[in-house]
Amino acid sequence: MMRWWSRLRPDNFTLALLATVALASLLPMVGTTARVLDGVTDIAIAALFFLHGARLPRESIVAGLLHWRLHLVILACTFVLFPLLALGFKPLDGWLLTPELYIGVLFLCALPSTVQSSIAFTSMAHGNVPAAVCAASLSSILGVFLTPLLMTVLTEAEGSLANPLHAVGAIMLQLLVPFVVGHLLRPWIARWVEKQRALLRFTDQGTILLVVYAAFGESVHEGLWSKTPLSSLLTAALISVVLLAIAMPGITWLSRRLGFSRYDEIPIVFCGSKKSLATGVPIAKVLFAGGSLGAIVLPIMIYHQLQLIVCAVVAQRYARAAAPGAPAIKMTE
């Protein structure tokens, strides 16, 4: 009983997310205070991606890029399979889902893969960690361009993106430029970044919590909870379950069908099925303005916790099925 509870119990970060949403619902910031907080979150997001760039080892990029077939499969799952699945939920728009939550489902499916957790689960399962580092990082970088473009296509009828090219430019300025600068400065700051890894992990999470608080505070002020019925929230949660239930077995089958070894199958499954909350919240802040932002990020927040629970179980099964005495693969990031 305790074993199953330990798997299903939300991690500390998820609990912090829930507390942040509750705080924003009770004490939302408005007016001048909200504008100041908005500026602070912009600076924090830029710093977050600067540090992401500084952490990425160039050697991992070079080694991983040699495995181009694996990366193409992961990118196809992330930016083709998921958006196609999202279109299947169109009949629920305006019926079981509010328009904002439906856009949130589309946004979830257009997001890139996670970085840290994909690598961690690949390592736990004794998979190809260098390929996971490269694939997840490449997905995150390409997401700066592909997520806004996919959202332009997916939400064409809704008209939620008034100026997609402007959005891409703003995302590049706020996310990609700091990332590139951080990576270029890696030869000088990498040692310091590695020494501060534990502290910087809390900095990453703190930035996400700050953006979530600002987003939900504004949304609550605009009437988020009064406009979002419980049935829509439950539907969004069920959609997350369905997406993961289709994606993980489907990607596993595809990787085996294409002849990948078990060693390569593992990063394909984990990188191809996961979606990044850390990248998604900052991108949403740039793409969507106004009181709908809180509802739009709700689906990725639900999917985030669900993927952590399921991937932890799957990684343990991969590890148990590994050959006896197989060496654990050390994480490179």
N, C-alpha and C positions, 0 to 999 in steps of 0.2 A: 504493500500500500504506500509506504513512504517513498519507495523507489519511483513509482509512477507519479506521485505528487512532486518529487524533485524534478521530474522531466516537464511537468505541466506548469509548475509554478513560474510566474513571470520573473524575468531577471530584474536586477536593481534598476537598470536603465528604463525598462518598460514601466516599472512602478513610478519612477521619477517623471516619465512622460504623463502618466495618468494624474499624478499630483499637479503637474504643470497645467494640464487642461482644467482641472478642478479649480486651481488658483485663478486662472484666467477667466473662468466662468463666474467666480465670486468677486474678483477684484480686477476687472479689465481696465487697462490704461487708455485714456482718450485725450483728445486735444493736443496741447503742446507736449505733454509727457509722452504720448504715443509717438509723436513725430521725432522726439529725441531718441526714444527706444528704437525706432526704425533706423535712424542713422547709426546707432551703436551696433545693431544686428548686421548692417552692411559691412562695417569694419570687421566684425567678428567672423563673418563668412569669408571675406577676403583672406584673413589670417589663417582660417581653417584650411583653405585650399593651398595657400602658400606652404603650410606644413606638410600637406599631403604630397606636394611636389618634391619637397626636401627629403621625404622618407623613401621615395621610390628608387630602388637601386637600378642603375643603368644596365648593369650586367644581367639582371633578370629580364629586362626588355629585350636585349640582344638574344639571349638564350631562348626566350619564349617565342619570339617572332619566327624562329626556324620551324616551328610547328604550326604552319599556317592553316592546315585543314582543321585542326582542333579549334583555332580561333574563329574561323568562318562559321563553324557549327554553333559555337556559343553566341556569336553575334546574331546569327539567323534566329536562334531561339529567343534572344533578348528583344530584338528590334523587329522581328517579323512574326514569329509564332504568337507572342503575347498580344501585340496589337490586333491580330486576326481574331484571337479569342475574345478580346474586348468588344469587338463589333457584334459578337453573338448576344451580348447583354443589351443591345439597343432597344428591344421591345419593352424592357423594364423602365426605361427613361420616362418619367412623368407618371408612372403607374406605381411600382414598388420602390423606385428610387426617385429622390428629388433631382432636378436638373444639375445641381451642384455636386451631389454625390455621384451621379453618372459621369460627369466630367472627371471627378476624382478617380473613378474606376479606369477611365481611359488614360488618365495621367499615370496611374500605377503601372499600367501595361506598357507605357511608352518609356519608362525609366530604365537607366542602365543597371548593371549588376552591382552588388556590394563588393567591397575590396577586402577589408579585414576579416569579416566572418566567412567569406568564401574561402580564403586562404586557410583560416583556422580549421574549418571543417574538412577541407582537402587534406590537410596535415593529419588530422585526427583519423581519417579513413585510410591513411597510407597511400595517397594519390600523388599525382604529378604537381608538386607545389610550385616549382618555377613556372610551369605553364599557367597555373592558377593565378600567380602574381601578375603575369603579363596580360592574361585574358581579362581579369577583373579590372586592372588599371586601364587597359585599352578601352574596355566598355565604358568606364567612368569618363574618360576623356572624350570619346565619341558622343557620349550622351549630351554633352554641352551643345553639340550641333543637331544630333538626331532627335532628341526629345522634343524640342520646340517644333521641328519640321513635322514630326509624326503627329504632334498635337494639332498642328494646322490642318492636316489631312483628316484626322479623326473627329475634330470638332468643327468641321467646316459648316455644318448645318446650324450648330449652336452659336457660332460666331463669338466664341469666348476669347479668341486671340485677335485683337484688332490690328496689330502690326507685328507679324511674326518675325520679319527681318530685324526690326528694332529690338525684339526680345532676344534674338540670337546674339546681336551685338552687345546688348546689356549683359547677357550671361557670360559671353567671352571676356568682357571687361572685368566683371566681378569674380568669375570663377577660373577661367582658363589662364588669363594673364598672371594672376598670383601663383597659380600652379606651375606655370612655365618658369617664372622667376625663381620660385623655390627650388625647382629641379636644377636650374642652371647654377644656383648657389650651393648645391649639395656638396661639392668638393670641399667647401670651407665650413659648412655648418652641419654636415652629416653626423659628425662625432657628438656634437652637442645635442642634436635631435635624438640620437639613440640613447644618450644618458638620461634624457628627459621623457622617455617614452611613456612611462606610467603617468606622469603629470599631464602630458599632452593628450592622453586618452580621455582624461576628465575635461580637458579644454575642448576637445571635439564634442563630447556629449553636452557640455555646457552651452556650446554654440547652438546646437540643435534645440535644446530646451528653451533657449532665449528666443529663437525664431518661432517655435511653436507657441510660446506664451504671447508673443506679439500678434501672431496670426489669429489665435483663438480669442484674444482679448478684443480685437477689432471685429471679429465675426460675431462674438457674443453681443457686443454693443449694437450690431446690426440685426440682432434677433435670430442667431443661429439655432438655438435649441427650440425656440417657439416655431420656427419654420421647418424643422427636421423631425418628422414623426419617428417613433420607436421602430415601426415596421421598416422604414428605410434604413435605419442603422443596422437592424438585424439582417436585412437583405445584403447590405454592403459586406457584412461579416461572412455571410454564406457564400458570396461571390468569391471572396478571398480563399475560402476552403475549396471551392470548385476549381479555381485557377491552379492552385497548388496540386490538387488531386489529379488534374489533367497533365500539368507540366512535368512533374517529376517522373512519373512512369513513362510518359511519352518521350521525354528526352533520354531516359535510360534505354528505352527500346531503340530509339534512333541511333544512339551512339554504338550500340551493339550491331545494329543493322549495317552501319557504315564500316564495321570492322575494327573499331578502336579497341585497344587492350583495356583491361580493367584499370590499369594504372592511369590511362588517359580518360577513361569513362568517368572517373570520380570528379575531376575538375569540370568536365562538361556538364555533369548533373548539377553540381553545386553552383557554378558560375552561371549556367544557363537558366536556372529556375529561380534565382534570388533577385530581389529588387532593392535598391538602395534608398533607405530613409535619409542617410547623411547627405546624399547628393540631391535627393528629391525635394526636401524641404527648402533649401536655398533656391533651387530652380523654380519651384512653385512661387516663391516670394517675388521673383522677377517676372514670371509669366502672367500671374494672376494678381490683380489688385482689387481692393475693396473688401467688403464683408464676406465674400464667398470663399476666401482662402482657407479658413478653418475647416469647412466642410470638404473642400477639395483634397486636403491632406489626410483626412480621416481614413480612407481606404488603405493608403500606404502604411499608416500607423498600425492598422489591424493586421495587414499582411506581414509586416515586419516581425511581430511577435509570433505569428503562426509559423513563418519560415524558420525561425530559430528553434522552435520546439521540434518540428518535423525533421529538419536537417540534423539536429543533434541525434535523434533516434537512428536515422539512416546512416550517419557517419559511424556510429557505434556498430551497426550491423556490418558495414564494410570492413571495419577494423577486425571484428571477430572472424570474418570470412577470409582474412588475409592469410597467407602461408605462415605456418608456425615459424617464429624466429625472424619474421620480416622486420627490418629495422625501421624505426619511426623516422619520418622525414622532418627535418627541422624547418621551421618557418623562416622564410627569407625576408619577411616584412612584419 
